[in-house]
């Protein structure tokens, strides 16, 4: 906003203490330019107003029309993506809106599917956070071209996620839709893929709440859920214990420190009031969690599309301004909804007074204490497109907050699209009967039971609460589940993280070295020839029993110094073997990828890091020009046999030592070393002029 001594200002104020809305817009005296403002309680038009204030733009003839909150205008405006072609959409790959639009035009109406647009433009192929924006741009551009965007989940299901959820939850025979195979047989076709498998896995978890690693459900889980941990750069994992409300005991802190020191884990306190530990190998995870569990620490579900945290300030427990016990209530809320799977992650917060230290209005659901209870806000969002939460109810007690939240969250779970956060889902809901926008609709559904579904919403949420299980405790205490974390199925030998990627020192801790940009050495690896072992003498090598290889997933084996991935595609009755290293970033992770099939029947695996897809039969990348080395597999009795050259030959091409990712020269810290002195002396003695 303008500085205090600026005379060219004219303020307009909207103050609604009953609705908890305050808005102040600052114009120039001529009313031709918006110079700043403050929005509290209803900020749905924040992006629009911010753009007007920063970039300028034509104002309405009567600027006061901008002052009223969107909920008071009879509608709620859905935030629009900028139509500026230079707007960056994908920060991972530096893709602009214009790049995406050009890709769509070149593909044409018939060829521009979301998958093709992502493949050709590279947008959405990094962290995936921009995929909703890419999908929105695709929808808009197709409409300009006279086409439309299909809502089909993928090529295997001609339904959207909400439609599939409805089919599952309303089926008269729940036992006929309690697995991926049954749902695929009843409502889809083909083998499934990296899109529909995690979606169905989420639907099953939100409906039946079974352990996600049991009964073949591990084959449905995406990268992180399958390992109950977030895969990081280089193929290591992070460990994130739950710290409800941010409250932690000295004993728990001590155990965290001892465990982090024992396994040499990089430690960092997060913005969500908990501690992350980075750099664990998958085979170490059960041991790490056994130690953490000994002091009552549970899974924080940082890996899942589920409740992450309920942040809190200290509230009336310590703060002189607090009016309610925000810590106690945050713990109660977090313990109620922990482990509840949803279309996307959810975050929450509880503030002990109107000073809002916990930032509750920027969360999917948040509570702000009042003298009489809590004000409940829903549909907030941080991240790329921040959205201010909207006020659902005022001055309600804790039990009423939970009742409304049960209904809100379950309504979201049942009706949201795949990977859709609460904010965009909420913005797409119909308006209330009196024209109050989606928030009015939510009040009618959740408080007034206008759809007559509150009973179902209540019972479904209570079932999830009653069937909660700490997923890591279930693994630690069960040898069969624990065995899923073994590094290689054919040996107890391990390859450490340092053998696969260099770890460097940073401020007294270690982290994996930086990946270099694509196209440089140690990226986009390719063998010297397409069939590098074509002249090698091969023999059939037993790599384990069929029972060692879980169905419909990949498993890593060790052959000499080389990591290979064996895929038991039980759905097809087929077996495959490839290198375990993804050639894109030389990370040994392919055995953790989701296997599936294309529309034309090609069996494939999606790399868990960046979802690059490879044909399991010939190793060719389906969405690029990379390739894998493949090996023939046969089953003799209960023995899994792979046709392999001699170990020394395989190690020469695929040996971990030779493929280890190391530091580039730009990363080497030579400060204070003899090398630095030598370089500086050389510069001082040169006759060249440094400009």
Residue pairs with C-beta under 8 A, 6 or more apart in sequence:
1 26
1 35
1 36
1 37
1 38
2 8
2 9
2 26
2 35
2 36
8 28
8 29
9 26
9 27
9 28
9 29
9 35
10 26
10 27
10 28
10 29
10 31
11 24
11 25
11 26
11 27
12 24
12 25
12 27
12 63
12 64
12 67
13 22
13 23
13 24
13 67
14 21
14 22
14 23
14 24
14 67
14 68
14 69
15 21
15 22
16 22
16 41
16 69
16 72
18 394
19 41
19 42
19 71
19 391
20 40
20 41
20 375
20 391
20 394
21 40
21 41
21 42
21 69
21 71
21 72
21 391
22 38
22 39
22 40
22 41
23 37
23 38
23 39
23 40
23 42
23 67
23 69
24 37
24 38
25 34
25 36
25 37
25 49
25 63
25 66
25 67
26 34
26 35
26 36
26 37
27 33
27 34
27 35
27 59
27 63
28 35
31 59
31 63
32 59
33 56
33 59
34 49
34 52
34 53
34 59
34 63
34 66
35 53
36 53
37 49
37 53
39 46
39 49
39 388
41 69
41 361
41 388
41 391
42 69
42 70
42 71
42 72
42 388
42 390
42 391
43 387
43 388
44 69
44 70
44 71
44 76
44 77
44 79
44 387
44 388
44 390
44 427
45 66
45 70
45 77
46 79
46 386
46 387
46 388
47 79
47 80
47 385
48 77
48 79
48 80
49 66
51 57
51 82
52 59
52 66
59 66
60 66
70 76
70 77
70 437
71 390
71 436
71 437
71 439
71 440
74 431
74 435
74 436
74 437
75 431
75 435
75 437
76 427
76 431
76 437
76 438
76 439
78 424
78 427
78 428
79 385
79 387
79 427
81 87
81 89
81 97
81 133
81 136
81 137
81 140
82 97
83 97
84 97
85 96
85 97
85 98
85 101
86 96
86 97
86 98
87 96
87 97
88 94
88 95
88 96
89 95
89 96
89 97
89 100
89 123
89 130
89 133
89 134
89 137
90 121
90 122
90 123
90 124
90 125
90 126
90 130
90 134
91 126
91 130
92 125
92 126
92 127
92 130
93 122
93 123
93 125
93 126
95 121
95 122
95 123
97 137
99 121
99 123
100 117
100 121
100 123
100 134
100 137
100 138
100 141
101 137
101 141
103 112
103 117
103 120
103 121
104 112
104 117
104 137
104 138
104 141
104 142
104 145
105 141
105 145
106 120
107 116
107 117
107 120
108 145
109 142
109 145
109 146
109 147
110 147
112 138
112 141
112 142
112 147
113 150
114 131
114 134
114 135
114 138
114 149
117 123
117 134
117 138
118 124
118 125
118 131
118 134
119 125
119 623
119 624
121 134
123 130
123 134
124 130
124 131
124 134
125 610
125 611
125 612
126 610
128 419
128 611
129 383
129 384
130 384
131 419
132 419
132 420
132 424
133 384
133 385
135 149
138 149
139 148
139 149
142 148
142 149
151 160
151 163
152 158
152 159
152 160
153 159
153 160
153 161
153 164
153 195
153 196
153 199
153 418
154 193
154 195
154 196
155 190
155 193
155 598
155 599
156 184
156 188
156 189
156 190
156 191
156 192
156 193
156 196
157 164
157 184
157 187
157 188
157 196
158 188
159 167
159 187
160 417
160 418
161 199
161 203
161 343
161 416
161 417
161 418
162 414
162 415
162 416
162 417
164 183
164 187
164 199
164 200
164 203
165 203
165 206
165 207
165 413
165 414
165 415
166 414
167 177
167 183
167 187
168 177
168 183
168 203
168 204
168 207
169 207
169 414
171 177
174 208
176 182
176 186
177 183
177 186
178 204
178 208
179 204
179 215
179 216
179 217
180 192
180 197
180 200
180 201
180 204
180 216
180 217
180 219
180 220
181 216
181 571
183 200
183 203
184 190
184 192
184 196
184 200
188 196
190 597
190 599
190 601
191 571
191 572
191 596
191 597
191 603
192 200
192 571
192 596
192 597
193 594
193 596
193 597
193 598
193 604
193 606
194 222
194 593
194 594
194 596
194 606
194 611
194 613
195 418
196 596
197 219
197 220
197 221
197 594
197 596
198 220
198 221
198 222
198 225
198 594
199 418
200 220
201 212
201 217
201 220
201 221
201 222
201 225
202 305
202 341
202 342
202 343
204 210
204 217
204 220
205 212
205 341
206 340
206 341
206 342
206 413
206 464
209 341
209 463
209 464
209 467
209 468
210 217
211 217
211 469
211 471
211 474
211 481
212 218
212 220
212 221
212 225
212 471
213 221
213 226
213 228
213 471
213 474
213 475
213 481
213 484
214 481
216 551
216 552
218 226
218 484
218 550
218 553
219 550
219 551
219 552
219 553
219 594
219 595
220 594
221 594
222 594
222 608
223 231
223 592
223 593
223 608
223 609
224 230
224 231
224 303
224 304
225 303
225 304
226 553
226 592
227 237
227 282
227 285
227 303
227 485
227 592
228 285
228 299
228 303
228 471
228 472
228 475
229 237
229 238
229 239
229 240
229 280
229 282
229 285
229 302
229 303
230 237
230 238
230 240
230 302
230 303
231 237
231 589
231 592
231 608
231 609
232 238
232 278
232 279
232 512
233 501
233 512
233 515
233 585
233 587
234 497
234 500
234 501
234 512
234 587
234 661
235 497
235 500
235 501
235 587
235 588
235 589
235 609
236 278
236 279
236 280
236 281
236 497
236 512
237 280
237 281
237 282
237 285
238 276
238 277
238 278
238 279
238 280
238 302
239 265
239 276
239 277
239 278
239 280
239 285
239 288
239 289
239 292
240 270
240 274
240 275
240 276
240 277
240 300
240 302
240 303
241 252
241 256
241 274
241 275
241 292
241 297
241 298
241 299
241 300
242 274
242 297
242 298
242 299
242 300
242 301
242 309
242 334
242 338
243 273
243 274
243 275
243 300
243 309
244 310
244 330
244 331
244 334
244 335
244 338
245 273
245 310
245 311
245 312
245 326
245 327
245 328
245 330
245 331
245 334
245 350
246 273
246 274
246 309
246 311
246 312
246 327
246 330
247 312
247 327
247 331
249 295
251 295
252 295
252 296
252 297
255 291
255 292
255 294
255 295
255 297
256 267
256 275
256 277
256 292
256 297
257 267
258 291
259 265
259 277
259 288
259 291
259 292
260 267
260 277
262 291
263 277
263 279
263 280
263 284
263 288
264 279
264 510
265 277
265 278
265 279
265 280
266 277
266 278
266 279
266 509
266 510
266 511
267 275
267 276
267 277
267 278
267 509
268 275
268 276
268 278
269 275
269 276
270 276
272 308
272 309
272 311
272 347
273 309
273 311
273 312
274 300
274 309
276 302
277 288
278 511
279 497
279 503
279 510
279 511
279 512
280 288
281 487
281 494
281 496
281 497
282 485
282 487
282 592
283 485
283 486
283 487
283 494
285 485
286 475
286 476
286 482
286 485
289 299
289 472
289 473
289 475
289 476
290 476
292 472
293 470
293 472
293 473
293 476
298 338
298 470
298 472
298 473
299 339
299 470
299 471
299 472
299 473
300 308
300 309
301 307
301 308
301 338
301 339
301 471
302 308
304 341
304 345
305 341
305 342
305 343
305 344
305 345
305 419
306 338
306 339
306 340
306 341
306 342
306 345
306 346
307 334
307 337
307 338
307 339
307 340
307 342
307 345
307 346
307 347
307 348
308 345
308 346
308 347
309 334
309 347
309 348
310 330
310 331
310 333
310 334
310 337
310 348
310 349
310 350
311 330
311 347
311 348
311 349
311 350
311 358
311 359
311 360
311 363
312 326
312 327
312 329
312 330
312 331
312 349
312 350
312 351
312 352
312 358
313 319
313 322
313 326
313 327
313 350
313 351
313 352
313 357
313 358
314 322
314 326
314 327
314 352
315 322
315 323
315 324
315 325
315 326
315 327
315 328
315 329
315 350
315 351
315 352
315 353
315 369
316 322
316 323
316 324
316 325
316 326
316 352
316 369
317 325
317 326
317 327
317 328
319 352
319 353
321 352
321 353
321 355
322 352
322 353
322 369
323 352
323 353
323 369
323 370
323 371
324 352
324 353
324 369
324 370
324 373
324 374
325 352
326 350
326 351
326 352
326 358
326 367
326 369
327 350
327 352
329 350
329 367
329 374
329 398
329 401
330 348
330 349
330 350
330 358
332 398
332 402
333 348
333 350
333 367
333 401
333 402
333 405
334 348
336 402
336 465
337 346
337 348
337 405
337 409
337 465
338 468
339 464
339 468
339 469
339 470
339 471
340 409
340 413
340 461
340 464
340 465
341 413
342 409
342 412
342 413
342 416
343 412
343 413
343 416
343 417
343 418
343 419
343 420
343 425
344 416
344 419
344 420
344 421
344 422
345 421
346 364
346 365
346 409
346 422
347 363
347 364
347 382
348 360
348 363
348 364
348 365
348 366
348 367
349 358
349 359
349 360
349 362
349 363
349 366
349 367
350 358
350 360
350 366
350 367
350 368
350 369
350 374
351 357
351 358
351 359
351 360
351 366
351 367
351 368
351 369
352 358
352 369
353 368
353 369
354 368
354 370
356 368
358 366
359 366
360 366
360 367
360 368
360 377
360 380
360 389
361 368
361 377
361 380
361 388
361 389
362 380
362 381
362 382
362 386
362 388
362 389
363 377
363 380
363 382
363 389
364 378
364 379
364 380
364 381
364 389
364 421
364 422
364 423
365 376
365 377
365 378
365 379
365 380
365 389
365 405
365 408
365 409
365 422
366 376
366 377
366 378
366 380
366 389
367 374
367 375
367 376
367 377
367 401
368 374
368 375
368 377
370 394
370 395
372 395
373 395
373 396
373 397
373 398
373 400
373 401
374 395
374 396
374 397
374 398
374 401
375 391
375 393
375 394
375 395
375 396
376 391
376 392
376 393
376 394
376 396
376 401
376 404
376 405
377 389
377 390
377 391
377 392
378 389
378 390
378 392
378 408
378 422
378 426
378 439
378 442
379 387
379 389
379 390
379 422
379 423
379 425
379 426
379 427
379 438
379 439
380 387
380 388
380 389
380 390
380 422
380 423
381 387
381 421
381 422
381 423
381 424
383 421
385 423
387 423
387 427
390 426
390 439
391 439
392 404
392 408
392 439
392 442
392 443
392 446
392 447
393 400
393 401
393 404
393 443
393 447
396 404
403 458
404 446
404 447
406 457
406 458
406 461
406 462
407 445
407 446
407 454
407 457
407 458
407 461
408 442
408 446
409 461
410 457
410 458
410 460
410 461
411 442
411 445
411 446
411 453
411 457
412 422
412 425
412 426
414 457
414 460
415 425
416 422
416 425
417 425
426 438
426 439
426 442
427 438
428 438
429 438
429 441
429 442
430 438
430 441
431 437
431 438
431 440
431 441
432 438
432 439
432 440
432 441
432 443
432 444
433 440
433 444
433 450
434 440
436 443
444 450
445 451
445 453
445 454
446 454
474 481
475 481
475 482
475 484
475 485
476 482
484 550
486 492
487 494
487 495
487 556
487 558
488 494
488 556
488 557
488 558
488 563
489 543
489 544
489 548
489 549
489 555
489 556
489 557
489 566
490 543
490 544
490 548
490 557
490 558
491 557
491 558
493 558
495 558
495 563
495 588
495 656
497 503
497 512
499 656
499 657
499 660
500 587
500 588
500 656
500 660
500 661
501 512
501 513
501 587
501 660
501 661
501 662
502 512
502 513
502 660
502 661
502 662
502 663
503 510
503 511
503 512
503 513
504 510
504 511
504 512
504 513
504 663
504 667
505 669
512 661
513 661
513 662
513 663
513 664
513 667
514 663
514 664
514 667
515 522
515 523
515 585
515 661
516 522
516 523
516 664
517 523
518 524
518 584
520 664
522 585
522 586
522 661
522 662
523 584
523 585
523 586
524 583
524 584
524 626
525 581
525 583
525 584
525 586
525 626
525 659
526 583
526 626
526 627
527 627
527 629
527 653
530 627
532 629
532 653
533 629
533 645
533 649
533 650
533 653
536 645
536 646
536 649
537 645
537 646
538 643
538 644
538 645
539 643
539 644
540 634
540 641
540 642
540 643
540 644
541 559
541 641
541 642
541 643
541 644
542 639
542 640
542 641
543 557
543 559
543 564
543 566
543 640
543 641
543 642
544 557
544 566
544 639
544 640
545 638
545 639
545 640
546 568
546 635
546 638
546 639
546 640
547 638
548 555
548 640
549 555
549 566
549 568
549 640
550 568
551 568
551 570
551 571
552 568
552 569
552 570
552 571
552 595
553 567
553 568
553 591
553 595
554 565
554 566
554 567
554 590
554 591
554 592
554 593
554 595
554 605
555 565
555 566
555 567
555 568
555 591
556 563
556 564
556 565
556 566
556 580
556 588
556 591
557 563
557 564
557 565
557 566
557 642
558 564
559 644
559 647
559 650
560 647
560 648
560 650
560 651
560 655
561 647
561 651
561 655
561 656
561 657
562 579
562 647
562 650
562 651
562 653
562 654
562 655
562 656
563 579
563 580
563 581
563 588
563 654
563 656
564 577
564 578
564 579
564 580
564 631
564 642
564 654
565 577
565 578
565 579
565 580
565 590
565 591
565 605
566 575
566 576
566 577
566 591
566 633
566 640
566 642
567 575
567 576
567 577
567 578
567 591
567 595
567 605
567 616
568 575
569 575
569 576
569 595
569 603
569 616
572 597
572 603
574 603
575 633
575 634
575 635
575 640
576 603
576 616
576 617
576 630
576 633
577 630
577 631
577 632
577 633
577 642
578 590
578 605
578 614
578 616
578 619
578 628
578 629
578 630
578 631
579 590
579 628
579 629
579 654
580 588
580 589
580 590
580 591
581 587
581 588
581 589
581 590
581 654
581 659
582 588
582 589
582 590
582 607
582 609
582 612
583 626
583 627
583 628
584 607
584 609
584 610
584 612
584 626
585 609
585 610
585 661
586 659
586 661
587 609
587 661
588 656
589 607
589 608
589 609
590 605
590 607
590 608
590 614
590 628
592 608
593 605
593 606
593 607
593 608
594 605
594 606
594 608
595 603
595 604
595 605
595 606
595 616
596 603
596 604
596 606
597 603
597 604
598 604
598 622
602 615
602 617
602 622
603 615
603 616
603 617
604 613
604 614
604 615
604 616
604 622
605 613
605 614
605 616
606 612
606 613
607 613
607 614
612 621
612 623
612 624
612 626
613 621
613 622
613 623
614 620
614 621
614 622
614 626
614 627
614 628
615 621
615 622
616 630
617 630
618 627
618 630
619 627
619 628
619 629
619 630
620 627
620 628
621 627
629 653
629 654
631 642
631 643
631 644
632 642
632 643
633 640
633 641
633 642
633 643
634 641
634 643
635 641
644 650
651 657
651 658
652 658
670 676
670 679
683 690
